[in-house]
Amino acid sequence: MPANESRENGAGPGVPTGGSMADYLSQFNIDPRKALFTLMLCTFIDQLGYTLILPLLPGVAKGFGVADLEIGGIIAANAATALVCGPVLGKLSDRFGRKRLLIISMLGTLASFTLLSLSTNLAGIIASRVLDGIFSGQIPIVRAYVADITGKRERTDVMGKMMASFSLGLIIGPSIGGLLGELDWRYPVIFGMVLSALGTALVFKILVESMPPQRVAEIKARKAASAALASQPNGFDAESLLTRPIAIRLVQIFLQVLAFNAFISTLPLVLEERFLVSPSQIGLLFSVFGIELIVFSGLALKRVLKRFGEAKLLVASIALLASSFVVYPFIDNFWLLFAFITPPTVAMALFRPIVQSTLTKAAPESRQGEANGWGTTMQGIAQVVAPLVSTSYLQAGSLLLFGITVSAYYLIGWTISAVFVALLIVAIIDVRLYPRDFEELVRPPVA
């Protein structure tokens, strides 16, 4: 089998004829199962630490005399720094190794929790969120590591398992945060500090570097060969990130995060203002959301992918998201939200692993960290815009459109649906232009 065919079929570059990804990785002393377990555990700890304080944010911020729109600014401050620093950390991980940069990133998160625990005013809270954004490179580096040690055909399923560990943190974090927050808002933050320290220790002790010097040398040789080919007349640089499939998938990430964060960033405020619920009730709703994500992304995703294929599931998941949020504003009872949350949860469990996987498929091996970093940038831009828009709706209370007064809840829901419709159009274009990237699980390798 030619080298390029080996790579196309997901065996990984550098794999000898008839070899497998596991054989290729064994020369670097990388055990994929052990590495994935460690990454899942670290992802869980990272998300757990973050979501500990999510149900408490409205109460804490308002305790310092902060308005709804300013709360959106606090959330946006974290995302604004993440969008700048994400590609930098990702690119550095391509050059200096995933493990080293992952440890630095996790230490930065630990420092941000420490600063938050010592905050006595709004400036301290904002500074802690900015610091966390600067070092928020864990997720893109983890995704790059996953791309380093998986073949293309299995990558979406593995991304789904990573999302399941992320969701487990989403379940437990708000619940613990809500319970500890009833005593003192600093207790969940201190607990987050302990978890961040534990995650850093796990990476340091257990994780094996996926980009050791020998592998980096191989990648540099391929980059040099690609650059030489690109310099020829009508040449093409196979190591470039400036490609149409990557751009299309980055746009999809942006639109999805924009829509979903417009919902999730205002949900605690909506629950508190519209339904007068407590932090523990907010935590309960997030926990149900997380449980459903685990079931669909960790247990059911592989089976569904094999039956229907990635292309159909991508389009169907976005259509489900768009239709779900049309009815969101009409929910006038807190307990009805537990029924509402299921369809978008199923859709998210399908959409996120597929798009993250196809992004890594389009990116060259030498720039996986950078590509995932740009994914974080698109996510960060959306996270800056989304809370500012949605909290401005809440701040205004209602808007007069075509002579009709429309409440903030309708504006939020229907804006989200409109963004998902735009996402659906982009996804259909992606599927039609690049069908091969969506069929790795359902088509057997070329003989």
DRENDO-1510 file (C-alpha; in Angstrom, 1 decimal, always signed):
<recs>
REC; n; res; u; v; w
REC; 1; MET; +0.0; +0.0; +0.0 .
REC; 2; PRO; +1.5; +3.4; -0.9 .
REC; 3; ALA; +2.4; +5.8; +1.8 .
REC; 4; ASN; -0.2; +8.3; +0.8 .
REC; 5; GLU; -2.9; +5.6; +0.6 .
REC; 6; SER; -1.9; +4.5; +4.1 .
REC; 7; ARG; -2.5; +8.0; +5.4 .
REC; 8; GLU; -5.8; +8.4; +3.5 .
REC; 9; ASN; -7.1; +5.2; +5.0 .
REC; 10; GLY; -6.4; +6.3; +8.5 .
REC; 11; ALA; -3.3; +4.2; +9.4 .
REC; 12; GLY; -1.2; +7.3; +10.0 .
REC; 13; PRO; +1.8; +8.8; +8.2 .
REC; 14; GLY; +5.0; +6.9; +8.7 .
REC; 15; VAL; +3.3; +3.6; +9.2 .
REC; 16; PRO; +5.0; +0.8; +7.2 .
REC; 17; THR; +3.1; -1.2; +4.7 .
REC; 18; GLY; +0.6; -3.5; +6.4 .
REC; 19; GLY; +1.2; -1.7; +9.7 .
REC; 20; SER; -1.3; -0.1; +12.1 .
REC; 21; MET; -1.5; +3.0; +14.2 .
REC; 22; ALA; -0.8; +1.0; +17.3 .
REC; 23; ASP; +2.4; -0.4; +15.8 .
REC; 24; TYR; +3.5; +3.0; +14.7 .
REC; 25; LEU; +2.9; +4.5; +18.1 .
REC; 26; SER; +4.6; +1.7; +19.9 .
REC; 27; GLN; +8.0; +2.9; +18.7 .
REC; 28; PHE; +7.4; +6.0; +20.7 .
REC; 29; ASN; +6.3; +4.1; +23.8 .
REC; 30; ILE; +2.8; +5.4; +23.5 .
REC; 31; ASP; -0.1; +3.2; +24.6 .
REC; 32; PRO; -3.2; +4.7; +23.0 .
REC; 33; ARG; -5.6; +3.3; +25.5 .
REC; 34; LYS; -3.7; +4.5; +28.5 .
REC; 35; ALA; -3.2; +7.9; +26.9 .
REC; 36; LEU; -6.9; +8.3; +26.0 .
REC; 37; PHE; -7.9; +7.3; +29.6 .
REC; 38; THR; -5.5; +9.9; +31.0 .
REC; 39; LEU; -6.8; +12.6; +28.6 .
REC; 40; MET; -10.4; +11.7; +29.4 .
REC; 41; LEU; -9.7; +12.0; +33.1 .
REC; 42; CYS; -8.0; +15.4; +32.7 .
REC; 43; THR; -10.8; +16.7; +30.5 .
REC; 44; PHE; -13.3; +15.6; +33.2 .
REC; 45; ILE; -11.3; +17.3; +36.0 .
REC; 46; ASP; -10.9; +20.5; +33.9 .
REC; 47; GLN; -14.6; +20.7; +33.1 .
REC; 48; LEU; -15.5; +19.8; +36.7 .
REC; 49; GLY; -13.4; +22.7; +38.0 .
REC; 50; TYR; -14.9; +25.2; +35.6 .
REC; 51; THR; -18.6; +24.2; +36.1 .
REC; 52; LEU; -18.3; +24.3; +39.9 .
REC; 53; ILE; -18.8; +28.0; +39.8 .
REC; 54; LEU; -21.2; +28.3; +36.8 .
REC; 55; PRO; -24.4; +28.2; +38.9 .
REC; 56; LEU; -23.0; +30.8; +41.3 .
REC; 57; LEU; -21.9; +33.4; +38.8 .
REC; 58; PRO; -25.1; +35.5; +38.7 .
REC; 59; GLY; -25.3; +35.7; +42.5 .
REC; 60; VAL; -21.6; +36.4; +43.0 .
REC; 61; ALA; -21.5; +39.1; +40.3 .
REC; 62; LYS; -24.7; +40.7; +41.5 .
REC; 63; GLY; -23.3; +40.7; +45.0 .
REC; 64; PHE; -20.7; +43.1; +43.7 .
REC; 65; GLY; -23.4; +45.2; +42.2 .
REC; 66; VAL; -23.0; +44.0; +38.6 .
REC; 67; ALA; -25.9; +44.3; +36.0 .
REC; 68; ASP; -26.9; +41.6; +33.6 .
REC; 69; LEU; -25.0; +43.1; +30.6 .
REC; 70; GLU; -21.8; +43.4; +32.8 .
REC; 71; ILE; -22.1; +39.7; +33.6 .
REC; 72; GLY; -22.1; +39.0; +29.9 .
REC; 73; GLY; -18.9; +41.1; +29.8 .
REC; 74; ILE; -17.3; +38.9; +32.5 .
REC; 75; ILE; -18.1; +35.8; +30.5 .
REC; 76; ALA; -16.8; +37.5; +27.3 .
REC; 77; ALA; -13.5; +38.5; +28.9 .
REC; 78; ASN; -12.5; +34.9; +29.3 .
REC; 79; ALA; -13.4; +34.1; +25.7 .
REC; 80; ALA; -11.7; +37.2; +24.3 .
REC; 81; THR; -8.3; +36.2; +25.7 .
REC; 82; ALA; -8.8; +32.5; +24.8 .
REC; 83; LEU; -9.4; +33.4; +21.1 .
REC; 84; VAL; -6.1; +35.2; +21.0 .
REC; 85; CYS; -4.0; +32.7; +22.9 .
REC; 86; GLY; -5.6; +29.4; +21.7 .
REC; 87; PRO; -3.7; +29.3; +18.3 .
REC; 88; VAL; -0.5; +30.3; +20.0 .
REC; 89; LEU; -0.6; +27.5; +22.6 .
REC; 90; GLY; -1.7; +25.0; +19.8 .
REC; 91; LYS; +1.2; +26.1; +17.6 .
REC; 92; LEU; +3.7; +25.9; +20.4 .
REC; 93; SER; +2.5; +22.3; +21.2 .
REC; 94; ASP; +3.2; +21.4; +17.5 .
REC; 95; ARG; +6.7; +22.6; +18.0 .
REC; 96; PHE; +7.6; +21.8; +21.6 .
REC; 97; GLY; +5.3; +18.9; +22.4 .
REC; 98; ARG; +1.8; +18.4; +23.7 .
REC; 99; LYS; +2.6; +17.3; +27.3 .
REC; 100; ARG; +4.8; +20.3; +28.1 .
REC; 101; LEU; +2.2; +22.9; +26.9 .
REC; 102; LEU; -0.6; +21.0; +28.5 .
REC; 103; ILE; +1.1; +21.2; +31.9 .
REC; 104; ILE; +1.7; +24.9; +31.4 .
REC; 105; SER; -1.9; +25.4; +30.5 .
REC; 106; MET; -3.3; +23.5; +33.5 .
REC; 107; LEU; -1.0; +25.4; +35.8 .
REC; 108; GLY; -2.4; +28.6; +34.4 .
REC; 109; THR; -5.9; +27.4; +35.2 .
REC; 110; LEU; -4.8; +26.6; +38.7 .
REC; 111; ALA; -3.5; +30.2; +39.0 .
REC; 112; SER; -6.8; +31.6; +37.8 .
REC; 113; PHE; -8.8; +29.7; +40.4 .
REC; 114; THR; -6.4; +30.9; +43.1 .
REC; 115; LEU; -6.9; +34.5; +42.0 .
REC; 116; LEU; -10.7; +34.1; +41.9 .
REC; 117; SER; -10.7; +32.7; +45.4 .
REC; 118; LEU; -8.9; +35.8; +46.6 .
REC; 119; SER; -11.1; +38.3; +44.7 .
REC; 120; THR; -12.9; +40.9; +46.8 .
REC; 121; ASN; -14.3; +43.0; +43.9 .
REC; 122; LEU; -15.3; +43.0; +40.3 .
REC; 123; ALA; -11.8; +43.7; +39.0 .
REC; 124; GLY; -10.5; +40.6; +40.7 .
REC; 125; ILE; -13.2; +38.4; +39.1 .
REC; 126; ILE; -12.4; +39.8; +35.6 .
REC; 127; ALA; -8.7; +39.4; +36.1 .
REC; 128; SER; -9.2; +35.7; +37.1 .
REC; 129; ARG; -11.3; +35.1; +34.0 .
REC; 130; VAL; -8.8; +36.8; +31.7 .
REC; 131; LEU; -6.0; +34.7; +33.2 .
REC; 132; ASP; -8.0; +31.5; +32.7 .
REC; 133; GLY; -8.5; +32.6; +29.1 .
REC; 134; ILE; -4.8; +33.1; +28.5 .
REC; 135; PHE; -4.1; +29.5; +29.5 .
REC; 136; SER; -7.2; +27.9; +28.2 .
REC; 137; GLY; -5.3; +25.7; +25.8 .
REC; 138; GLN; -6.1; +22.4; +27.4 .
REC; 139; ILE; -9.0; +21.4; +25.1 .
REC; 140; PRO; -7.2; +22.2; +21.7 .
REC; 141; ILE; -4.1; +20.5; +22.9 .
REC; 142; VAL; -6.0; +17.4; +24.0 .
REC; 143; ARG; -7.8; +17.3; +20.6 .
REC; 144; ALA; -4.4; +17.5; +18.9 .
REC; 145; TYR; -3.1; +14.7; +21.0 .
REC; 146; VAL; -6.1; +12.6; +20.1 .
REC; 147; ALA; -5.4; +13.3; +16.4 .
REC; 148; ASP; -1.8; +12.3; +17.0 .
REC; 149; ILE; -2.8; +8.8; +18.2 .
REC; 150; THR; -5.9; +7.9; +16.3 .
REC; 151; GLY; -6.7; +6.9; +12.7 .
REC; 152; LYS; -9.3; +8.8; +10.7 .
REC; 153; ARG; -11.9; +6.1; +10.8 .
REC; 154; GLU; -12.0; +5.9; +14.6 .
REC; 155; ARG; -11.5; +9.5; +15.4 .
REC; 156; THR; -15.1; +10.7; +15.6 .
REC; 157; ASP; -16.0; +7.9; +18.0 .
REC; 158; VAL; -12.9; +8.8; +20.2 .
REC; 159; MET; -13.9; +12.5; +20.0 .
REC; 160; GLY; -17.3; +11.4; +21.3 .
REC; 161; LYS; -15.7; +9.6; +24.2 .
REC; 162; MET; -13.8; +12.7; +25.1 .
REC; 163; MET; -17.0; +14.7; +25.0 .
REC; 164; ALA; -18.5; +12.1; +27.4 .
REC; 165; SER; -15.8; +12.8; +29.9 .
REC; 166; PHE; -16.4; +16.5; +29.4 .
REC; 167; SER; -20.1; +15.9; +30.0 .
REC; 168; LEU; -19.4; +14.0; +33.2 .
REC; 169; GLY; -17.7; +17.1; +34.6 .
REC; 170; LEU; -20.7; +19.1; +33.4 .
REC; 171; ILE; -23.0; +16.8; +35.5 .
REC; 172; ILE; -21.0; +16.7; +38.7 .
REC; 173; GLY; -19.6; +20.3; +38.7 .
REC; 174; PRO; -22.8; +22.3; +38.9 .
REC; 175; SER; -24.2; +20.0; +41.5 .
REC; 176; ILE; -21.2; +20.3; +43.8 .
REC; 177; GLY; -20.9; +23.9; +43.0 .
REC; 178; GLY; -24.5; +24.5; +43.9 .
REC; 179; LEU; -24.3; +22.6; +47.2 .
REC; 180; LEU; -21.0; +24.2; +48.3 .
REC; 181; GLY; -22.1; +27.5; +47.1 .
REC; 182; GLU; -25.0; +27.5; +49.5 .
REC; 183; LEU; -22.4; +27.7; +52.2 .
REC; 184; ASP; -19.9; +30.2; +50.7 .
REC; 185; TRP; -19.2; +30.9; +47.0 .
REC; 186; ARG; -15.4; +30.5; +47.6 .
REC; 187; TYR; -15.7; +26.9; +48.6 .
REC; 188; PRO; -16.4; +25.6; +45.0 .
REC; 189; VAL; -13.5; +27.8; +43.8 .
REC; 190; ILE; -11.1; +26.2; +46.3 .
REC; 191; PHE; -12.3; +22.8; +45.3 .
REC; 192; GLY; -11.6; +23.7; +41.7 .
REC; 193; MET; -8.0; +24.6; +42.7 .
REC; 194; VAL; -7.5; +21.2; +44.2 .
REC; 195; LEU; -8.9; +19.5; +41.1 .
REC; 196; SER; -6.6; +21.6; +38.8 .
REC; 197; ALA; -3.6; +20.6; +40.8 .
REC; 198; LEU; -4.6; +16.9; +40.6 .
REC; 199; GLY; -5.1; +17.1; +36.8 .
REC; 200; THR; -1.6; +18.7; +36.4 .
REC; 201; ALA; -0.1; +15.9; +38.4 .
REC; 202; LEU; -1.8; +13.2; +36.4 .
REC; 203; VAL; -0.5; +14.7; +33.1 .
REC; 204; PHE; +3.0; +15.0; +34.5 .
REC; 205; LYS; +3.2; +11.5; +35.9 .
REC; 206; ILE; +1.3; +9.4; +33.4 .
REC; 207; LEU; +1.0; +11.0; +30.0 .
REC; 208; VAL; +3.6; +10.1; +27.4 .
REC; 209; GLU; +4.6; +12.8; +24.9 .
REC; 210; SER; +2.8; +12.2; +21.6 .
REC; 211; MET; +5.3; +14.4; +19.6 .
REC; 212; PRO; +8.8; +13.1; +20.7 .
REC; 213; PRO; +11.9; +14.4; +18.8 .
REC; 214; GLN; +11.9; +11.5; +16.3 .
REC; 215; ARG; +8.3; +12.1; +15.3 .
REC; 216; VAL; +8.9; +15.8; +15.1 .
REC; 217; ALA; +11.9; +15.2; +12.8 .
REC; 218; GLU; +9.7; +13.0; +10.5 .
REC; 219; ILE; +7.1; +15.7; +10.3 .
REC; 220; LYS; +9.7; +18.4; +9.6 .
REC; 221; ALA; +11.0; +16.4; +6.7 .
REC; 222; ARG; +7.5; +16.0; +5.3 .
REC; 223; LYS; +6.9; +19.8; +5.7 .
REC; 224; ALA; +10.2; +20.5; +3.8 .
REC; 225; ALA; +9.2; +18.2; +1.0 .
REC; 226; SER; +5.8; +19.8; +0.8 .
REC; 227; ALA; +7.2; +23.3; +0.7 .
REC; 228; ALA; +9.6; +22.2; -2.1 .
REC; 229; LEU; +6.6; +20.8; -4.1 .
REC; 230; ALA; +4.6; +24.0; -3.5 .
REC; 231; SER; +7.4; +26.1; -4.9 .
REC; 232; GLN; +7.1; +24.3; -8.3 .
REC; 233; PRO; +4.8; +25.6; -11.0 .
REC; 234; ASN; +1.2; +24.7; -10.1 .
REC; 235; GLY; +2.5; +23.2; -6.9 .
REC; 236; PHE; +0.4; +22.8; -3.8 .
REC; 237; ASP; +1.5; +22.9; -0.1 .
REC; 238; ALA; -0.1; +19.9; +1.6 .
REC; 239; GLU; +1.0; +21.3; +5.0 .
REC; 240; SER; -1.0; +24.5; +4.6 .
REC; 241; LEU; -3.9; +25.5; +6.9 .
REC; 242; LEU; -5.3; +27.9; +4.4 .
REC; 243; THR; -7.6; +25.5; +2.8 .
REC; 244; ARG; -11.3; +25.6; +2.0 .
REC; 245; PRO; -12.4; +22.5; +4.1 .
REC; 246; ILE; -10.6; +23.9; +7.2 .
REC; 247; ALA; -12.3; +27.3; +6.7 .
REC; 248; ILE; -15.7; +25.7; +6.3 .
REC; 249; ARG; -15.3; +23.7; +9.5 .
REC; 250; LEU; -14.1; +26.7; +11.5 .
REC; 251; VAL; -17.2; +28.6; +10.4 .
REC; 252; GLN; -19.3; +25.7; +11.6 .
REC; 253; ILE; -17.6; +25.7; +15.0 .
REC; 254; PHE; -18.1; +29.5; +15.2 .
REC; 255; LEU; -21.9; +29.3; +14.4 .
REC; 256; GLN; -22.6; +26.4; +16.7 .
REC; 257; VAL; -20.8; +28.0; +19.7 .
REC; 258; LEU; -22.4; +31.4; +18.9 .
REC; 259; ALA; -25.9; +29.8; +19.0 .
REC; 260; PHE; -25.4; +27.5; +21.9 .
REC; 261; ASN; -23.6; +30.0; +24.1 .
REC; 262; ALA; -26.3; +32.6; +23.5 .
REC; 263; PHE; -28.5; +30.0; +25.3 .
REC; 264; ILE; -26.1; +28.6; +27.9 .
REC; 265; SER; -24.6; +32.0; +29.0 .
REC; 266; THR; -28.0; +33.4; +29.8 .
REC; 267; LEU; -29.7; +30.2; +31.1 .
REC; 268; PRO; -28.7; +30.8; +34.8 .
REC; 269; LEU; -30.0; +34.4; +34.5 .
REC; 270; VAL; -33.2; +33.3; +32.8 .
REC; 271; LEU; -33.8; +30.6; +35.4 .
REC; 272; GLU; -33.2; +33.0; +38.2 .
REC; 273; GLU; -35.3; +35.9; +36.8 .
REC; 274; ARG; -38.1; +34.1; +35.1 .
REC; 275; PHE; -38.5; +31.0; +37.3 .
REC; 276; LEU; -37.0; +32.2; +40.6 .
REC; 277; VAL; -35.0; +29.0; +41.0 .
REC; 278; SER; -32.1; +28.3; +43.4 .
REC; 279; PRO; -28.4; +27.5; +42.5 .
REC; 280; SER; -29.0; +23.9; +43.4 .
REC; 281; GLN; -32.0; +23.7; +40.9 .
REC; 282; ILE; -29.8; +25.3; +38.2 .
REC; 283; GLY; -27.2; +22.7; +39.0 .
REC; 284; LEU; -29.8; +19.9; +38.7 .
REC; 285; LEU; -30.8; +21.0; +35.1 .
REC; 286; PHE; -27.1; +21.1; +34.0 .
REC; 287; SER; -26.6; +17.7; +35.5 .
REC; 288; VAL; -29.5; +16.2; +33.5 .
REC; 289; PHE; -28.0; +17.9; +30.4 .
REC; 290; GLY; -24.6; +16.3; +31.2 .
REC; 291; ILE; -26.1; +12.8; +31.8 .
REC; 292; GLU; -27.8; +12.8; +28.5 .
REC; 293; LEU; -24.6; +14.0; +26.7 .
REC; 294; ILE; -22.7; +11.1; +28.3 .
REC; 295; VAL; -25.3; +8.5; +27.2 .
REC; 296; PHE; -25.4; +9.7; +23.6 .
REC; 297; SER; -21.8; +10.7; +23.0 .
REC; 298; GLY; -20.1; +8.0; +25.0 .
REC; 299; LEU; -22.4; +5.0; +24.6 .
REC; 300; ALA; -24.6; +5.5; +21.5 .
REC; 301; LEU; -22.5; +7.5; +19.1 .
REC; 302; LYS; -20.4; +4.8; +17.6 .
REC; 303; ARG; -23.5; +2.6; +16.8 .
REC; 304; VAL; -25.4; +5.5; +15.3 .
REC; 305; LEU; -22.4; +6.6; +13.2 .
REC; 306; LYS; -22.0; +3.1; +11.7 .
REC; 307; ARG; -25.7; +2.9; +10.8 .
REC; 308; PHE; -26.3; +6.3; +9.3 .
REC; 309; GLY; -22.9; +7.8; +8.6 .
REC; 310; GLU; -21.4; +11.2; +9.6 .
REC; 311; ALA; -22.9; +13.2; +6.7 .
REC; 312; LYS; -26.5; +12.4; +7.5 .
REC; 313; LEU; -26.1; +12.8; +11.2 .
REC; 314; LEU; -24.4; +16.2; +10.9 .
REC; 315; VAL; -27.2; +17.6; +8.8 .
REC; 316; ALA; -29.9; +16.0; +11.0 .
REC; 317; SER; -28.4; +17.2; +14.3 .
REC; 318; ILE; -28.3; +20.9; +13.1 .
REC; 319; ALA; -31.9; +20.7; +11.8 .
REC; 320; LEU; -32.9; +19.4; +15.2 .
REC; 321; LEU; -31.1; +22.2; +17.0 .
REC; 322; ALA; -32.7; +24.9; +14.8 .
REC; 323; SER; -36.2; +23.5; +15.4 .
REC; 324; SER; -35.8; +23.0; +19.1 .
REC; 325; PHE; -35.0; +26.6; +19.9 .
REC; 326; VAL; -38.1; +27.9; +18.0 .
REC; 327; VAL; -40.2; +26.5; +21.0 .
REC; 328; TYR; -37.7; +27.6; +23.7 .
REC; 329; PRO; -39.4; +31.0; +24.4 .
REC; 330; PHE; -42.8; +29.3; +24.9 .
REC; 331; ILE; -41.6; +27.3; +28.0 .
REC; 332; ASP; -43.2; +29.0; +31.0 .
REC; 333; ASN; -42.5; +26.3; +33.6 .
REC; 334; PHE; -39.1; +25.4; +35.0 .
REC; 335; TRP; -39.8; +21.7; +35.0 .
REC; 336; LEU; -40.7; +21.7; +31.3 .
REC; 337; LEU; -37.1; +22.6; +30.6 .
REC; 338; PHE; -36.1; +19.1; +31.5 .
REC; 339; ALA; -38.1; +17.8; +28.6 .
REC; 340; PHE; -37.0; +20.6; +26.3 .
REC; 341; ILE; -33.3; +20.0; +26.9 .
REC; 342; THR; -33.2; +16.4; +25.5 .
REC; 343; PRO; -33.5; +17.1; +21.7 .
REC; 344; PRO; -30.7; +19.7; +21.6 .
REC; 345; THR; -28.6; +17.5; +23.8 .
REC; 346; VAL; -28.9; +14.6; +21.4 .
REC; 347; ALA; -28.0; +17.0; +18.5 .
REC; 348; MET; -25.0; +18.3; +20.4 .
REC; 349; ALA; -23.7; +14.8; +21.1 .
REC; 350; LEU; -23.8; +14.1; +17.4 .
REC; 351; PHE; -22.6; +17.5; +16.0 .
REC; 352; ARG; -19.6; +18.3; +18.1 .
REC; 353; PRO; -17.5; +15.1; +17.7 .
REC; 354; ILE; -18.2; +15.0; +13.9 .
REC; 355; VAL; -17.1; +18.6; +13.3 .
REC; 356; GLN; -14.0; +18.3; +15.5 .
REC; 357; SER; -13.1; +15.1; +13.8 .
REC; 358; THR; -13.5; +16.5; +10.3 .
REC; 359; LEU; -11.4; +19.5; +11.3 .
REC; 360; THR; -8.5; +17.2; +12.3 .
REC; 361; LYS; -8.9; +15.2; +9.1 .
REC; 362; ALA; -8.5; +18.3; +7.0 .
REC; 363; ALA; -5.4; +19.5; +8.9 .
REC; 364; PRO; -1.9; +18.2; +8.3 .
REC; 365; GLU; -0.3; +16.1; +11.1 .
REC; 366; SER; +2.4; +18.8; +11.6 .
REC; 367; ARG; -0.2; +21.5; +12.4 .
REC; 368; GLN; -2.9; +19.7; +14.4 .
REC; 369; GLY; -2.3; +21.8; +17.5 .
REC; 370; GLU; -2.5; +25.0; +15.5 .
REC; 371; ALA; -5.6; +23.9; +13.7 .
REC; 372; ASN; -7.3; +23.0; +16.9 .
REC; 373; GLY; -6.1; +26.3; +18.3 .
REC; 374; TRP; -7.9; +28.2; +15.5 .
REC; 375; GLY; -10.9; +26.2; +16.4 .
REC; 376; THR; -10.6; +27.6; +19.9 .
REC; 377; THR; -10.2; +31.1; +18.4 .
REC; 378; MET; -13.5; +30.7; +16.5 .
REC; 379; GLN; -15.1; +29.4; +19.6 .
REC; 380; GLY; -13.7; +32.3; +21.6 .
REC; 381; ILE; -15.0; +34.9; +19.1 .
REC; 382; ALA; -18.4; +33.3; +19.4 .
REC; 383; GLN; -18.2; +33.2; +23.2 .
REC; 384; VAL; -17.4; +37.0; +23.2 .
REC; 385; VAL; -20.3; +37.9; +21.0 .
REC; 386; ALA; -23.0; +35.5; +22.2 .
REC; 387; PRO; -23.3; +36.6; +25.9 .
REC; 388; LEU; -23.1; +40.2; +25.0 .
REC; 389; VAL; -26.0; +39.8; +22.5 .
REC; 390; SER; -28.2; +37.6; +24.7 .
REC; 391; THR; -27.6; +39.6; +28.0 .
REC; 392; SER; -28.3; +42.8; +26.1 .
REC; 393; TYR; -31.7; +41.3; +25.3 .
REC; 394; LEU; -32.3; +40.6; +29.0 .
REC; 395; GLN; -31.0; +44.1; +29.9 .
REC; 396; ALA; -33.5; +45.7; +27.5 .
REC; 397; GLY; -36.4; +43.4; +28.6 .
REC; 398; SER; -38.1; +43.7; +25.2 .
REC; 399; LEU; -37.8; +45.2; +21.8 .
REC; 400; LEU; -40.3; +46.8; +19.5 .
REC; 401; LEU; -40.2; +45.0; +16.1 .
REC; 402; PHE; -42.6; +46.0; +13.3 .
REC; 403; GLY; -44.9; +47.5; +15.9 .
REC; 404; ILE; -45.0; +44.4; +18.1 .
REC; 405; THR; -43.4; +44.2; +21.5 .
REC; 406; VAL; -41.2; +41.1; +21.7 .
REC; 407; SER; -39.8; +39.9; +25.0 .
REC; 408; ALA; -36.2; +39.0; +25.6 .
REC; 409; TYR; -37.0; +35.3; +25.9 .
REC; 410; TYR; -38.4; +35.2; +22.4 .
REC; 411; LEU; -35.5; +37.2; +21.0 .
REC; 412; ILE; -33.0; +34.8; +22.5 .
REC; 413; GLY; -34.7; +31.7; +21.2 .
REC; 414; TRP; -35.4; +32.9; +17.7 .
REC; 415; THR; -32.0; +34.4; +17.3 .
REC; 416; ILE; -30.5; +31.1; +18.2 .
REC; 417; SER; -32.7; +29.3; +15.7 .
REC; 418; ALA; -31.7; +31.7; +12.9 .
REC; 419; VAL; -28.0; +31.1; +13.6 .
REC; 420; PHE; -28.6; +27.3; +13.5 .
REC; 421; VAL; -30.3; +27.7; +10.1 .
REC; 422; ALA; -27.2; +29.5; +8.8 .
REC; 423; LEU; -25.1; +26.6; +10.2 .
REC; 424; LEU; -27.3; +24.1; +8.4 .
REC; 425; ILE; -26.6; +25.8; +5.1 .
REC; 426; VAL; -22.8; +25.7; +5.7 .
REC; 427; ALA; -22.9; +22.0; +6.8 .
REC; 428; ILE; -24.8; +21.0; +3.7 .
REC; 429; ILE; -22.2; +22.8; +1.5 .
REC; 430; ASP; -19.4; +20.9; +3.4 .
REC; 431; VAL; -21.0; +17.5; +3.0 .
REC; 432; ARG; -21.5; +18.0; -0.7 .
REC; 433; LEU; -18.0; +19.4; -1.4 .
REC; 434; TYR; -16.1; +16.9; +0.7 .
REC; 435; PRO; -18.1; +13.7; +1.1 .
REC; 436; ARG; -15.0; +11.5; +1.7 .
REC; 437; ASP; -14.3; +13.2; +5.1 .
REC; 438; PHE; -17.7; +12.1; +6.4 .
REC; 439; GLU; -17.6; +8.4; +5.4 .
REC; 440; GLU; -14.5; +7.0; +7.1 .
REC; 441; LEU; -16.6; +4.9; +9.5 .
REC; 442; VAL; -19.0; +3.4; +6.9 .
REC; 443; ARG; -16.8; +2.8; +4.0 .
REC; 444; PRO; -14.1; +0.1; +4.2 .
REC; 445; PRO; -10.5; +1.0; +3.3 .
REC; 446; VAL; -9.5; +0.7; -0.4 .
REC; 447; ALA; -7.9; -2.7; -1.0 .
</recs>
